[in-house]
């Protein structure tokens, strides 16, 4: 599992690096102490940074979701731009070698960022636990907060589990292949 994860992260190194950068910026803004800032390592923290888990619900929510949202904002337009130019408009090396290479690199960068949207498992687990705690609370205000946090917490939790097995990398690779083959 760990080897597959590290290989997937190194294949998608632009996205893994950007994700770790957004995590560090988020921790800086939230005042969370960062223990290790190595972005691309050969362990389960590849593409993430080690930091203290927040105790407050708002900080846990932001630390788990904000880096992924920022990566989505960066990766989705790149992916769409690459697909439109290569598949829809059909730019080929015969048209312009330089443009073709640029579009391939843009598509690769976009897909690599899209493969690295989810937080590390411990951060997602922390958000999930805080969300469930809010839902079980007797306080109405806390319950309402838990209801609003439920869907993002569930998505980050499932995404973090899938990312541990490099499922996003495999899904995106198959998806992009099908886009260009069919």
C-alpha contacts under 8 A as a table, 3 or more apart, distances in Angstrom:
res1	aa1	res2	aa2	distance
1	X	4	X	5.27
1	X	5	X	6.15
1	X	164	X	7.17
1	X	165	X	5.88
2	X	5	X	5.00
2	X	6	X	6.14
2	X	43	X	6.92
2	X	44	X	6.22
2	X	164	X	7.52
2	X	165	X	7.75
3	X	6	X	5.19
3	X	7	X	6.08
4	X	7	X	5.14
4	X	8	X	6.07
4	X	165	X	6.58
4	X	166	X	6.53
5	X	8	X	5.12
5	X	9	X	6.18
5	X	44	X	7.18
5	X	163	X	7.41
5	X	164	X	5.82
5	X	165	X	5.70
5	X	166	X	5.27
6	X	9	X	5.05
6	X	10	X	6.10
6	X	41	X	7.97
6	X	42	X	6.03
6	X	43	X	6.43
6	X	44	X	6.93
6	X	46	X	6.43
7	X	10	X	5.16
7	X	11	X	6.12
8	X	11	X	5.16
8	X	12	X	6.27
8	X	166	X	5.75
8	X	169	X	6.32
9	X	12	X	5.08
9	X	13	X	5.76
9	X	16	X	6.00
9	X	40	X	7.98
9	X	46	X	6.58
9	X	47	X	6.55
9	X	116	X	7.95
9	X	166	X	7.92
10	X	13	X	4.72
10	X	16	X	7.62
10	X	40	X	7.44
11	X	112	X	7.87
12	X	15	X	5.61
12	X	16	X	6.19
12	X	109	X	7.96
12	X	111	X	7.94
12	X	112	X	4.49
12	X	113	X	7.25
12	X	115	X	7.19
12	X	116	X	7.84
12	X	169	X	7.83
13	X	16	X	4.87
13	X	17	X	5.82
13	X	40	X	7.54
13	X	47	X	7.73
13	X	112	X	7.00
14	X	17	X	5.25
14	X	18	X	6.16
14	X	109	X	6.25
14	X	112	X	6.19
14	X	113	X	6.59
15	X	18	X	5.07
15	X	19	X	5.99
15	X	47	X	7.94
15	X	71	X	7.75
15	X	109	X	6.97
15	X	110	X	7.80
15	X	111	X	7.91
15	X	112	X	4.68
15	X	113	X	3.59
15	X	114	X	7.03
15	X	115	X	6.95
15	X	116	X	5.64
16	X	19	X	5.13
16	X	20	X	6.24
16	X	39	X	7.48
16	X	40	X	7.29
16	X	46	X	7.36
16	X	47	X	4.19
16	X	48	X	7.34
16	X	112	X	7.51
16	X	113	X	6.93
16	X	116	X	5.78
17	X	20	X	5.25
17	X	21	X	6.20
17	X	39	X	5.80
17	X	40	X	6.70
17	X	47	X	5.70
18	X	21	X	4.97
18	X	22	X	6.22
18	X	71	X	7.17
18	X	113	X	7.26
19	X	22	X	5.17
19	X	23	X	6.20
19	X	47	X	6.36
19	X	48	X	6.80
19	X	67	X	6.21
19	X	68	X	7.11
19	X	71	X	6.43
19	X	113	X	7.57
19	X	116	X	6.43
19	X	117	X	7.10
20	X	23	X	4.96
20	X	24	X	6.22
20	X	39	X	5.67
20	X	47	X	5.24
20	X	48	X	4.52
20	X	49	X	5.85
21	X	24	X	5.14
21	X	25	X	6.27
21	X	39	X	7.59
22	X	25	X	5.05
22	X	26	X	6.05
22	X	66	X	7.90
22	X	67	X	4.89
22	X	70	X	7.19
22	X	71	X	7.74
23	X	26	X	5.08
23	X	27	X	6.13
23	X	48	X	7.03
23	X	49	X	6.82
23	X	63	X	7.12
23	X	67	X	5.51
24	X	27	X	5.09
24	X	28	X	6.12
24	X	34	X	7.49
24	X	37	X	7.57
24	X	49	X	6.82
25	X	28	X	5.03
25	X	29	X	6.22
26	X	29	X	5.10
26	X	30	X	6.10
26	X	62	X	7.65
26	X	63	X	6.19
26	X	66	X	7.21
26	X	67	X	6.99
27	X	30	X	5.04
27	X	31	X	5.83
27	X	32	X	4.85
27	X	33	X	6.95
27	X	34	X	7.13
27	X	51	X	7.54
27	X	63	X	6.88
28	X	31	X	5.13
28	X	32	X	6.25
28	X	33	X	7.62
29	X	32	X	7.84
30	X	59	X	6.67
30	X	63	X	7.93
32	X	51	X	6.75
32	X	52	X	6.04
32	X	53	X	7.75
32	X	54	X	7.19
33	X	51	X	5.83
33	X	52	X	5.88
34	X	37	X	6.83
34	X	49	X	7.24
34	X	50	X	5.95
34	X	51	X	4.25
34	X	52	X	6.61
35	X	49	X	7.69
35	X	50	X	5.27
35	X	51	X	5.27
35	X	52	X	7.46
36	X	49	X	5.95
36	X	50	X	5.10
36	X	51	X	7.16
37	X	49	X	5.24
37	X	50	X	6.77
38	X	41	X	6.45
38	X	46	X	7.97
38	X	48	X	7.87
38	X	49	X	6.46
39	X	45	X	7.98
39	X	46	X	6.19
39	X	47	X	5.24
39	X	48	X	5.94
39	X	49	X	6.32
40	X	45	X	7.94
40	X	46	X	4.86
40	X	47	X	5.45
40	X	48	X	7.80
41	X	45	X	6.78
41	X	46	X	4.76
41	X	47	X	7.51
42	X	45	X	7.81
42	X	46	X	6.21
43	X	46	X	5.69
45	X	48	X	5.19
45	X	49	X	6.53
45	X	50	X	7.26
45	X	120	X	7.39
46	X	49	X	7.87
47	X	116	X	7.83
48	X	119	X	7.59
48	X	120	X	6.71
53	X	60	X	7.27
53	X	123	X	6.63
53	X	126	X	7.12
54	X	57	X	7.72
54	X	59	X	5.86
54	X	60	X	5.26
54	X	63	X	7.96
55	X	59	X	7.33
55	X	60	X	6.73
56	X	59	X	5.41
56	X	60	X	6.13
57	X	60	X	5.08
57	X	61	X	6.04
57	X	127	X	7.39
57	X	130	X	6.24
57	X	131	X	7.57
58	X	61	X	5.09
58	X	62	X	6.16
59	X	62	X	5.13
59	X	63	X	5.94
60	X	63	X	5.22
60	X	64	X	6.10
60	X	123	X	7.60
60	X	126	X	7.03
60	X	127	X	5.48
60	X	130	X	7.90
61	X	64	X	5.34
61	X	65	X	6.04
61	X	66	X	7.95
61	X	127	X	6.10
61	X	149	X	7.53
61	X	153	X	7.67
62	X	65	X	5.29
62	X	66	X	5.19
63	X	66	X	6.01
63	X	67	X	7.12
63	X	123	X	7.61
64	X	67	X	7.08
64	X	68	X	7.61
64	X	118	X	7.85
64	X	119	X	5.80
64	X	123	X	5.99
64	X	124	X	6.10
64	X	127	X	6.93
64	X	156	X	7.18
65	X	68	X	5.39
65	X	69	X	6.23
65	X	118	X	7.80
65	X	119	X	7.54
65	X	152	X	7.49
65	X	156	X	7.24
66	X	69	X	5.07
66	X	70	X	6.16
67	X	70	X	5.12
67	X	71	X	6.12
67	X	117	X	7.47
67	X	119	X	7.91
68	X	71	X	4.99
68	X	72	X	6.03
68	X	116	X	7.63
68	X	117	X	4.43
68	X	118	X	5.82
68	X	119	X	7.26
69	X	72	X	4.95
69	X	73	X	6.17
69	X	117	X	7.44
70	X	73	X	5.09
70	X	74	X	6.33
71	X	74	X	5.04
71	X	75	X	5.80
71	X	113	X	6.17
71	X	114	X	7.06
71	X	116	X	7.69
71	X	117	X	6.18
72	X	75	X	5.09
72	X	76	X	5.62
72	X	113	X	7.37
72	X	114	X	6.37
72	X	117	X	6.74
73	X	76	X	6.04
73	X	77	X	7.13
74	X	77	X	6.45
74	X	78	X	6.94
74	X	110	X	7.49
74	X	113	X	7.49
75	X	78	X	5.28
75	X	79	X	6.14
75	X	109	X	7.31
75	X	110	X	4.32
75	X	111	X	6.69
75	X	112	X	7.74
75	X	113	X	5.08
75	X	114	X	5.50
76	X	79	X	5.14
76	X	80	X	6.13
76	X	110	X	6.30
76	X	111	X	7.93
76	X	114	X	6.86
77	X	80	X	5.11
77	X	81	X	5.88
77	X	110	X	7.35
78	X	81	X	5.06
78	X	82	X	6.11
78	X	106	X	5.85
78	X	107	X	6.13
78	X	109	X	7.09
78	X	110	X	4.60
78	X	111	X	7.89
79	X	82	X	5.21
79	X	83	X	6.16
79	X	106	X	7.04
79	X	107	X	4.98
79	X	108	X	7.66
79	X	109	X	7.63
79	X	110	X	4.42
79	X	111	X	5.83
80	X	83	X	5.16
80	X	84	X	5.96
80	X	107	X	7.77
81	X	84	X	5.29
81	X	85	X	6.22
81	X	103	X	7.84
81	X	106	X	7.59
81	X	107	X	7.29
82	X	85	X	5.36
82	X	86	X	6.00
82	X	103	X	5.19
82	X	104	X	6.66
82	X	106	X	5.73
82	X	107	X	4.44
82	X	110	X	7.95
83	X	86	X	5.24
83	X	87	X	5.38
83	X	88	X	6.89
83	X	107	X	6.74
84	X	87	X	5.56
84	X	88	X	4.77
84	X	89	X	6.08
85	X	88	X	5.98
85	X	89	X	4.96
85	X	90	X	6.22
85	X	91	X	5.95
85	X	103	X	6.85
86	X	89	X	6.04
86	X	90	X	4.88
86	X	91	X	5.06
86	X	92	X	7.12
86	X	100	X	7.51
86	X	103	X	6.81
86	X	104	X	7.73
87	X	90	X	4.93
87	X	91	X	7.40
87	X	179	X	7.62
87	X	180	X	6.54
91	X	95	X	6.25
91	X	96	X	7.54
91	X	99	X	7.74
91	X	100	X	6.23
92	X	95	X	5.39
92	X	96	X	6.75
92	X	97	X	7.36
92	X	100	X	5.82
93	X	96	X	5.25
93	X	97	X	4.43
93	X	98	X	7.85
93	X	99	X	7.92
93	X	100	X	5.58
93	X	101	X	7.96
94	X	97	X	6.69
95	X	100	X	7.92
96	X	99	X	5.37
96	X	100	X	6.07
97	X	100	X	5.09
97	X	101	X	6.16
98	X	101	X	5.27
98	X	102	X	6.18
99	X	102	X	4.98
99	X	103	X	6.07
100	X	103	X	5.21
100	X	104	X	6.20
101	X	104	X	5.07
101	X	105	X	6.18
102	X	105	X	5.13
102	X	106	X	6.09
103	X	106	X	4.95
103	X	107	X	6.03
104	X	107	X	5.14
104	X	108	X	6.11
105	X	108	X	4.99
105	X	109	X	6.05
106	X	109	X	5.11
106	X	110	X	6.07
107	X	110	X	5.08
107	X	111	X	6.05
108	X	111	X	5.25
108	X	112	X	5.97
109	X	112	X	5.15
109	X	113	X	6.23
110	X	113	X	5.23
110	X	114	X	6.20
111	X	114	X	4.90
111	X	115	X	6.15
111	X	172	X	6.98
112	X	115	X	5.15
112	X	116	X	6.75
112	X	169	X	7.87
113	X	116	X	5.36
113	X	117	X	6.95
114	X	117	X	5.82
115	X	168	X	5.21
115	X	169	X	5.50
115	X	172	X	7.16
116	X	163	X	7.80
116	X	168	X	7.80
118	X	156	X	5.92
118	X	159	X	5.59
118	X	160	X	5.40
118	X	163	X	7.08
119	X	123	X	6.22
119	X	124	X	6.14
119	X	156	X	6.79
119	X	159	X	7.85
119	X	160	X	5.78
120	X	123	X	5.61
120	X	124	X	6.49
120	X	160	X	5.85
121	X	124	X	5.15
121	X	125	X	5.98
121	X	157	X	7.11
121	X	160	X	5.10
121	X	161	X	6.48
121	X	164	X	7.70
122	X	125	X	4.96
122	X	126	X	6.05
123	X	126	X	5.07
123	X	127	X	6.37
124	X	127	X	5.16
124	X	128	X	6.11
124	X	153	X	7.01
124	X	156	X	5.74
124	X	157	X	4.91
124	X	160	X	6.56
125	X	128	X	4.99
125	X	129	X	6.07
125	X	157	X	6.34
126	X	129	X	5.21
126	X	130	X	6.24
127	X	130	X	5.18
127	X	131	X	6.05
127	X	153	X	6.02
128	X	131	X	5.07
128	X	132	X	6.19
128	X	150	X	7.87
128	X	153	X	5.40
128	X	154	X	6.87
128	X	157	X	6.77
129	X	132	X	5.21
129	X	133	X	6.11
130	X	133	X	4.98
130	X	134	X	6.22
131	X	134	X	5.13
131	X	135	X	6.26
131	X	146	X	5.11
131	X	149	X	6.21
131	X	150	X	6.24
131	X	153	X	7.04
132	X	135	X	4.99
132	X	136	X	6.20
132	X	146	X	6.97
132	X	150	X	7.93
133	X	136	X	5.22
133	X	137	X	6.23
133	X	146	X	7.88
134	X	137	X	5.10
134	X	142	X	5.31
134	X	143	X	5.37
134	X	145	X	6.97
134	X	146	X	4.89
135	X	142	X	7.12
135	X	143	X	4.76
135	X	144	X	7.72
135	X	145	X	7.97
135	X	146	X	4.96
135	X	147	X	6.74
136	X	143	X	7.11
137	X	140	X	7.68
137	X	142	X	6.46
137	X	143	X	6.12
138	X	142	X	7.78
138	X	143	X	7.35
139	X	142	X	5.30
139	X	143	X	6.26
140	X	143	X	5.01
140	X	144	X	6.20
141	X	144	X	5.23
141	X	145	X	6.35
142	X	145	X	5.08
142	X	146	X	6.21
143	X	146	X	4.94
143	X	147	X	6.22
144	X	147	X	5.04
144	X	148	X	6.43
145	X	148	X	5.23
145	X	149	X	6.15
146	X	149	X	4.95
146	X	150	X	5.86
147	X	150	X	5.20
147	X	151	X	7.85
148	X	151	X	7.06
149	X	152	X	5.75
149	X	153	X	5.90
150	X	153	X	5.16
150	X	154	X	6.01
151	X	154	X	5.07
151	X	155	X	6.13
152	X	155	X	5.08
152	X	156	X	6.09
153	X	156	X	5.25
153	X	157	X	6.00
154	X	157	X	5.07
154	X	158	X	6.11
155	X	158	X	5.29
155	X	159	X	5.86
156	X	159	X	4.95
156	X	160	X	5.87
157	X	160	X	5.20
157	X	161	X	6.35
158	X	161	X	5.16
158	X	162	X	6.23
159	X	162	X	5.06
159	X	163	X	5.95
160	X	163	X	5.03
160	X	164	X	6.34
161	X	164	X	5.33
161	X	165	X	7.25
162	X	165	X	5.55
162	X	166	X	6.51
162	X	167	X	5.38
162	X	168	X	7.00
163	X	166	X	4.77
163	X	167	X	5.73
163	X	168	X	6.20
164	X	167	X	7.70
166	X	169	X	5.43
166	X	170	X	6.54
167	X	170	X	5.13
167	X	171	X	6.01
168	X	171	X	5.04
168	X	172	X	5.96
169	X	172	X	5.30
169	X	173	X	6.05
170	X	173	X	5.11
170	X	174	X	6.15
171	X	174	X	5.22
171	X	175	X	5.97
172	X	175	X	4.90
172	X	176	X	5.96
173	X	176	X	5.38
173	X	177	X	6.10
174	X	177	X	5.09
174	X	178	X	6.12
175	X	178	X	5.13
175	X	179	X	6.19
176	X	179	X	5.02
176	X	180	X	6.46
177	X	180	X	5.39
177	X	181	X	6.02
178	X	181	X	5.00
178	X	182	X	5.67
179	X	182	X	5.81
